[in-house]
Amino acid sequence: MSNVDTYLTGVFRGHGSWVINITGMKGINRHSKVVASITEVTNAPGGPLDYPFHGSASMFVMNVVPYDNGTVDFWLQVNWDSILNLRMAIYVSN
């Protein structure tokens, strides 16, 4: 059985197509199985910016590339004309 760790990044903003490079992920190497999902987030009434929101924008994690030094590249695509608030969940199995 593999060891599964969960990493949850903070909220970030973006639209279009871009690569997010996350460094310092302990135990990550080229053999790691890394899966990610993204969701739009908004403010719940009186709350922080952490409430998942199903808006009209389509969003994709296009590619995930783990490296031996604990770095992972995530190629994201958000089909919307303006910047959106996003949250990415990352799951790692070694």
C-alpha positions, 0 to 999 in steps of 0.5 A: 500500500502506498503512503498518501499525503494531502497538500492543500495550497492557499487561494490564488488568482488567475485566468487563461493558461499558465504553469504554477511551480510549487517547490519544497514538497517533502518526499516528492520525486519523479516516481511520485503520483501527483493528482490535483484539482482546482475549484473557484472559491468565494466568500461565504457571508461574513467569512473568509475566501474559502467557500467552493463556488460552481461558477460558469468558468470551465477549469482544468489541470492540464498536466502535472510534473513531479521532479526529484527535488520536491518541485511540481509543475501544474499546468492550469487552464481557466476559461474566463475573461477575467481573473478568478479566485481559485483553490487547488487541492493536491494529493500525493502517493509515494 
